[in-house]
């Protein structure tokens, strides 16, 4: 599978940089969508950079052309238009056009699915997000609905507090509730990349955390 090219969104972010470095380490080539390429410090012959924004359909078409899978760690920037659902609309449409099957994206605990049995702690975290960031919450929930309505082989990776450290831990995964309080950025990268090739959680939204 190392001969496939990955389209990456959010690669310039804190979590995304770990993802890019891990993809390089594992021998993948990729196309990155970056709004400010001049600020991106990782240089490698396996990286092709597309300048643009995820809410721009034309930028997504340029990004996905020639790729066989899509990885996204995009987050919401304060004071800017909602990005998650619009990016997913653009991505799903372009994946269909280019016959790309696999889409793995990162999200928080606050997304609800019909399969959840959230603990009191996870429910509190979800409700806090709904109360304090209702627009972002609604946009992220809409993203999940868009995925379930699509025919794409997607995985929505739900994670708790992200630690930006090089320490890796044993992971615990659940489709019903978040078992732990934190996860490291390298562990997120490893899990997302593994999902590209394994598709163990195809069309599911696993909670992933450290033990």
KEKOLPA-265622 format. One record per residue: residue number from 1; x, y, z of N, C-alpha, C in turn. Coordinates in steps of 0.001 Angstrom, whole numbers. Layout:
BEGIN
   num      n_px      n_py      n_pz     ca_px     ca_py     ca_pz      c_px      c_py      c_pz
   NUM         X         Y         Z         X         Y         Z         X         Y         Z
...
end
This chain:
BEGIN
   num      n_px      n_py      n_pz     ca_px     ca_py     ca_pz      c_px      c_py      c_pz
     1       820     -1216         0         0         0         0       856      1268         0
     2      2170      1144       192      3019      2337       291      3129      3096     -1031
     3      2665      2470     -2114      2730      3163     -3392      1515      4063     -3622
     4       590      4101     -2650      -557      4996     -2798      -189      6393     -2320
     5      -852      7387     -2877      -630      8783     -2483     -1785      9227     -1599
     6     -1455      9917      -504     -2445     10347       480     -2693     11846       357
     7     -3955     12243       315     -4328     13660       405     -4481     14002      1887
     8     -3784     15040      2344     -3782     15388      3767     -4321     16802      3964
     9     -5319     16923      4832     -5837     18221      5257     -5490     18428      6724
    10     -5096     19638      7081     -4717     19922      8452     -3264     19613      8760
    11     -2480     19339      7721     -1081     18949      7923      -208     20036      8509
    12      -669     21275      8457        96     22376      9046      -217     22612     10503
    13     -1199     21894     11051     -1588     22051     12449      -710     21243     13385
    14      -952     21393     14680      -103     20736     15683      -167     19208     15581
    15     -1382     18674     15442     -1520     17220     15286     -1112     16790     13885
    16     -1460     17613     12906     -1172     17291     11510       298     17103     11205
    17      1151     17863     11873      2591     17744     11634      3107     16374     12068
    18      2564     15852     13150      2919     14486     13563      2467     13482     12508
    19      1279     13721     11959       750     12830     10930      1634     12839      9683
    20      2034     14032      9248      2890     14156      8062      4216     13437      8281
    21      4838     13669      9429      6128     13030      9715      6009     11510      9782
    22      4901     11007     10328      4725      9562     10423      4465      8954      9041
    23      3712      9659      8201      3504      9191      6829      4834      9088      6083
    24      5693     10097      6260      7015     10072      5627      7847      8902      6151
    25      7793      8707      7459      8554      7627      8091      8142      6267      7546
    26      6847      6128      7228      6330      4850      6736      6401      4738      5217
    27      6966      5763      4555      7231      5662      3129      6121      6106      2203
    28      5116      6798      2734      4025      7278      1890      4401      8597      1219
    29      3880      8819        21      3926     10141      -597      2574     10800      -376
    30      2555     12132      -409      1315     12820       -58      1204     14167      -734
    31       -40     14646      -782      -329     16016     -1191      -942     16717        15
    32      -407     17882       353      -890     18640      1509     -1629     19881      1057
    33     -2794     20134      1648     -3501     21390      1430     -3132     22346      2557
    34     -2500     23469      2200     -2049     24445      3193     -2494     25844      2801
    35     -3028     26575      3758     -3423     27954      3474     -2204     28872      3417
    36     -1192     28552      4227        29     29371      4248      1250     28462      4106
    37      1529     27988      2887      2650     27065      2670      3988     27616      3138
    38      4135     28946      3108      5418     29548      3504      5733     29327      4975
    39      4731     28991      5776      4948     28747      7207      5226     27275      7512
    40      5120     26416      6498      5287     24981      6711      6763     24612      6592
    41      7310     23990      7624      8760     23786      7709      9236     22407      7260
    42      8302     21451      7085      8712     20099      6702      8902     20046      5186
    43     10121     19765      4762     10410     19678      3332     10869     18263      2985
    44     10268     17698      1935     10609     16331      1541     10148     16102       112
    45     10883     15271      -601     10544     15003     -2007      9215     14263     -2147
    46      8759     13631     -1058      7496     12886     -1091      6284     13772      -802
    47      6517     15068      -575      5428     15998      -257      5193     16948     -1419
    48      3947     17005     -1874      3516     18016     -2842      2524     18935     -2143
    49      2742     20230     -2219      1908     21190     -1505       937     21886     -2450
    50      -332     21920     -2041     -1373     22657     -2742     -1782     23833     -1859
    51     -1695     25025     -2365     -2097     26203     -1590     -3600     26392     -1743
    52     -4302     26484      -615     -5749     26668      -691     -6424     26386       636
    53     -7748     26473       612     -8572     26330      1806     -9535     25162      1633
    54     -9789     24437      2718    -10643     23246      2652    -12088     23560      2297
    55    -12533     24797      2530    -13918     25138      2191    -14059     25549       723
    56    -12945     25542        -7    -12936     25870     -1437    -12952     24569     -2243
    57    -14038     24337     -2961    -14199     23087     -3706    -13099     22882     -4740
    58    -12650     23955     -5370    -11589     23839     -6382    -10272     23397     -5756
    59     -9983     23904     -4566     -8763     23503     -3858     -8802     22019     -3513
    60     -9966     21534     -3100    -10117     20113     -2773     -9933     19247     -4019
    61    -10427     19711     -5165    -10261     18953     -6412     -8772     18847     -6774
    62     -8051     19937     -6620     -6609     19921     -6887     -5884     18985     -5924
    63     -6312     19009     -4671     -5669     18196     -3643     -5881     16705     -3889
    64     -7096     16310     -4180     -7425     14886     -4275     -7033     14251     -5605
    65     -6756     15060     -6599     -6398     14510     -7911     -5136     13654     -7804
    66     -5224     12407     -8234     -4079     11507     -8202     -3861     10804     -6870
    67     -4762     11027     -5899     -4630     10393     -4580     -5577      9199     -4462
    68     -5261      8293     -3528     -6074      7101     -3329     -6735      7041     -1948
    69     -6416      8004     -1076     -7026      8055       254     -6908      9479       790
    70     -7759      9800      1770     -7792     11147      2353     -7680     11052      3864
    71     -6782     11852      4437     -6628     11969      5889     -6854     13424      6282
    72     -7621     13654      7344     -7886     15029      7766     -7780     15192      9277
    73     -7010     16206      9683     -6948     16608     11096     -7335     18080     11232
    74     -8112     18593     10277     -8422     20025     10305     -9229     20382     11553
    75     -8903     21547     12118     -9624     22068     13267    -10321     23367     12910
    76    -11093     23872     13856    -11827     25109     13635    -11020     26299     14145
    77    -10753     27249     13264    -10071     28473     13694    -11091     29454     14258
    78    -10772     30079     15397    -11703     31030     16017    -12070     32172     15073
    79    -13357     32501     15044    -13802     33650     14286    -13880     33456     12790
    80    -13709     32219     12323    -13745     31950     10888    -14957     31090     10546
    81    -15322     31018      9245    -16464     30189      8846    -16269     28736      9268
    82    -17368     28063      9577    -17303     26663      9959    -16670     25844      8827
    83    -15723     24997      9193    -14926     24318      8175    -15237     22827      8042
    84    -15593     22150      9126    -15649     20680      9106    -16664     20136      8100
    85    -17896     20604      8175    -18929     20044      7299    -18728     20464      5844
    86    -18348     21732      5613    -18153     22182      4239    -16980     21453      3591
    87    -15907     21255      4349    -14769     20491      3828    -15203     19078      3465
    88    -16024     18472      4319    -16473     17108      4069    -17400     17036      2856
    89    -18272     18042      2685    -19098     18102      1473    -18208     18097       234
    90    -17187     18961       250    -16268     19055      -892    -15498     17756     -1108
    91    -15034     17169       -20    -14236     15945      -101    -15073     14772      -621
    92    -16258     14598       -81    -17110     13476      -509    -17475     13581     -1983
    93    -17781     14792     -2426    -18126     14995     -3839    -16939     14664     -4742
    94    -15752     15113     -4335    -14559     14895     -5159    -14096     13445     -5096
    95    -14247     12799     -3940    -13916     11383     -3839    -14751     10561     -4811
    96    -16019     10898     -4904    -16894     10190     -5853    -16428     10422     -7286
    97    -16065     11664     -7577    -15612     12018     -8929    -14350     11258     -9315
    98    -13411     11139     -8372    -12126     10491     -8646    -12100      9017     -8243
    99    -13237      8516     -7759    -13344      7114     -7343    -12348      6770     -6229
   100    -12236      7670     -5250    -11411      7442     -4060    -12313      6861     -2974
   101    -11856      5803     -2315    -12726      5075     -1383    -12523      5453        88
   102    -11269      5748       497    -10952      5785      1934    -10779      7203      2460
   103    -11466      7504      3569    -11452      8830      4203    -11390      8643      5714
   104    -10293      9060      6324    -10118      8955      7774     -9934     10361      8330
   105    -10782     10743      9299    -10715     12100      9821    -10802     12113     11334
   106    -10260     13181     11903    -10138     13331     13352    -11241     14222     13892
   107    -11757     13870     15075    -12786     14681     15725    -12653     14545     17244
   108    -13475     15296     17961    -13471     15240     19425    -14524     14274     19956
   109    -14631     14249     21277    -15575     13352     21942    -17015     13788     21773
   110    -17206     15052     21379    -18529     15659     21455    -19504     15188     20383
   111    -19030     14499     19368    -19934     13977     18352    -20700     12779     18918
   112    -22004     12778     18664    -22854     11669     19116    -23167     10745     17950
   113    -23224      9438     18232    -23679      8467     17247    -24774      7606     17893
   114    -25571      6918     17088    -26630      6062     17647    -26094      4882     18455
   115    -24785      4618     18351    -24203      3440     19000    -23556      3783     20341
   116    -23579      5071     20719    -22892      5514     21936    -23601      5056     23210
   117    -22773      4756     24201    -23241      4576     25580    -22285      5376     26453
   118    -22317      6689     26284    -21338      7563     26922    -21496      7557     28445
   119    -20346      7507     29124    -20318      7600     30574    -20695      9014     31001
   120    -20864      9195     32282    -21191     10527     32807    -20091     11523     32458
   121    -18840     11085     32547    -17702     11969     32256    -17690     12398     30793
   122    -17881     11449     29894    -17893     11773     28463    -19113     12617     28111
   123    -20238     12332     28746    -21450     13124     28524    -21258     14558     28999
   124    -20604     14741     30125    -20321     16088     30631    -19444     16864     29645
   125    -18429     16197     29115    -17535     16835     28145    -18299     17209     26872
   126    -19195     16319     26442    -20019     16577     25257    -20933     17774     25490
   127    -21610     17790     26653    -22541     18876     26954    -21831     20205     27133
   128    -20601     20162     27669    -19815     21394     27809    -19536     22000     26434
   129    -19208     21148     25490    -18945     21621     24124    -20226     22178     23499
   130    -21322     21492     23700    -22594     21950     23145    -22993     23308     23713
   131    -22699     23523     24991    -23069     24771     25654    -22145     25924     25263
   132    -20840     25648     25225    -19857     26717     25038    -19506     26984     23571
   133    -19624     25956     22736    -19292     26112     21311    -20387     25482     20454
   134    -21615     26015     20547    -22738     25374     19859    -22587     25311     18345
   135    -22014     26340     17732    -21837     26345     16278    -20868     25251     15833
   136    -19735     25169     16547    -18738     24150     16209    -19320     22756     16430
   137    -20027     22580     17541    -20658     21296     17839    -21635     20888     16741
   138    -22485     21818     16336    -23474     21538     15294    -22794     21184     13973
   139    -21722     21910     13655    -20993     21672     12415    -20332     20301     12410
   140    -19750     19920     13536    -19095     18607     13642    -20122     17474     13589
   141    -21277     17708     14221    -22323     16679     14177    -22856     16510     12764
   142    -22990     17617     12047    -23418     17567     10653    -22425     16780      9812
   143    -21139     16917     10125    -20106     16157      9413    -20348     14662      9540
   144    -20665     14214     10747    -20955     12789     10960    -22161     12359     10130
   145    -23203     13197     10108    -24405     12867      9335    -24097     12769      7840
   146    -23251     13670      7353    -22844     13632      5944    -22115     12332      5617
   147    -21262     11905      6530    -20514     10663      6326    -21452      9464      6269
   148    -22381      9393      7218    -23275      8225      7268    -24202      8183      6050
   149    -24498      9339      5481    -25355      9387      4288    -24593      9076      3001
   150    -23268      9029      3085    -22442      8809      1900    -22203      7319      1675
   151    -21607      7013       530    -21246      5627       218    -19752      5378       447
   152    -19076      6340      1056    -17624      6297      1213    -17212      5379      2368
   153    -16030      4815      2261    -15417      4009      3326    -14712      4968      4282
   154    -15449      5478      5268    -14921      6496      6179    -14685      5927      7574
   155    -13809      6602      8329    -13651      6349      9765    -13490      7694     10450
   156    -14353      7978     11420    -14285      9217     12194    -13648      8890     13542
   157    -12424      9352     13753    -11646      9002     14942    -11915     10037     16041
   158    -12561      9586     17127    -12900     10498     18228    -11877     10365     19353
   159    -11287     11482     19742    -10201     11433     20728    -10449     12422     21866
   160     -9872     12138     23063     -9927     13081     24182     -8797     14111     24077
   161     -8315     14602     25199     -7257     15620     25249     -5994     15108     24543
   162     -5463     15925     23627     -4284     15522     22857     -3016     16064     23514
   163     -2061     15177     23773      -758     15578     24315       262     15619     23172
   164       963     16738     23063      1951     16898     21993      3318     16508     22531
   165      3521     15207     22565      4722     14595     23096      5099     13452     22182
   166      6332     12991     22253      6761     11863     21429      6525     10521     22113
   167      5915     10558     23291      5676      9328     24043      4474      8586     23475
   168      4664      7286     23227      3564      6445     22769      3083      5547     23893
   169      1799      5237     23881      1201      4394     24907       355      3324     24260
   170       -20      2335     25051      -968      1342     24563     -2329      2020     24413
   171     -3015      1732     23315     -4291      2380     23054     -5451      1469     23420
   172     -6557      2102     23810     -7798      1376     24034     -8855      2016     23134
   173     -9646      1159     22503    -10592      1614     21484    -11988      1106     21833
   174    -12973      1983     21677    -14357      1621     21963    -15279      2326     20984
   175    -16360      1677     20622    -17369      2304     19769    -18496      2926     20587
   176    -18415      2787     21934    -19517      3247     22781    -19169      4403     23705
   177    -17923      4445     24190    -17536      5473     25162    -16031      5659     25137
   178    -15584      6847     25569    -14143      7104     25605    -13549      6546     26893
   179    -12660      5558     26790    -12156      4879     27982    -11100      5674     28747
   180    -10391      6603     28083     -9309      7337     28739     -9459      8836     28604
   181     -8550      9564     29279     -8642     11023     29325     -7725     11718     28331
   182     -6792     10971     27728     -5805     11634     26875     -5275     10670     25829
   183     -4564     11240     24858     -3893     10468     23822     -2787     11350     23257
   184     -1676     10738     22833      -581     11532     22272      -774     11703     20769
   185      -257     12790     20240      -357     13066     18806       270     11952     17954
   186      1440     11399     18331      1992     10288     17541      1073      9068     17504
   187       380      8793     18625      -526      7651     18654     -1740      7881     17748
   188     -2203      9129     17682     -3284      9461     16751     -2826      9206     15319
   189     -1622      9688     15008     -1074      9512     13652      -968      8038     13295
   190      -424      7243     14211      -276      5802     13959     -1627      5148     13686
   191     -2618      5486     14501     -3941      4870     14359     -4577      5247     13026
   192     -4508      6524     12679     -5132      6980     11433     -4482      6355     10206
   193     -3166      6250     10219     -2454      5662      9082     -2767      4160      8982
   194     -2819      3492     10122     -3161      2061     10138     -4559      1840      9551
   195     -5472      2760      9846     -6841      2637      9355     -6929      2762      7823
   196     -5999      3503      7231     -5991      3628      5767     -5875      2248      5129
   197     -4987      1456      5658     -4697       162      5049     -5556      -969      5609
   198     -5894      -898      6910     -6625     -1998      7538     -8137     -1859      7438
   199     -8642      -639      7486    -10091      -370      7470    -10835     -1196      8511
   200    -10223     -1349      9687    -10862     -2144     10741    -12155     -1488     11224
   201    -12177      -153     11184    -13349       579     11669    -14037      1319     10517
   202    -14240       608      9430    -14898      1187      8257    -16325      1608      8595
   203    -16648      2855      8257    -17962      3450      8481    -18360      3424      9950
   204    -17358      3632     10813    -17589      3690     12256    -16854      4894     12849
   205    -17211      5225     14097    -16611      6386     14778    -16023      5955     16120
   206    -14876      5268     16094    -14291      4762     17342    -13750      5875     18243
   207    -13925      5671     19563    -13196      6469     20546    -11823      5830     20703
   208    -10771      6629     20654     -9413      6111     20783     -8685      6924     21840
   209     -8119      6249     22847     -7382      6955     23900     -6278      6070     24445
   210     -5403      6676     25247     -4382      5912     25958     -4997      5252     27173
   211     -4386      4160     27592     -4858      3474     28806     -4433      4280     30023
end
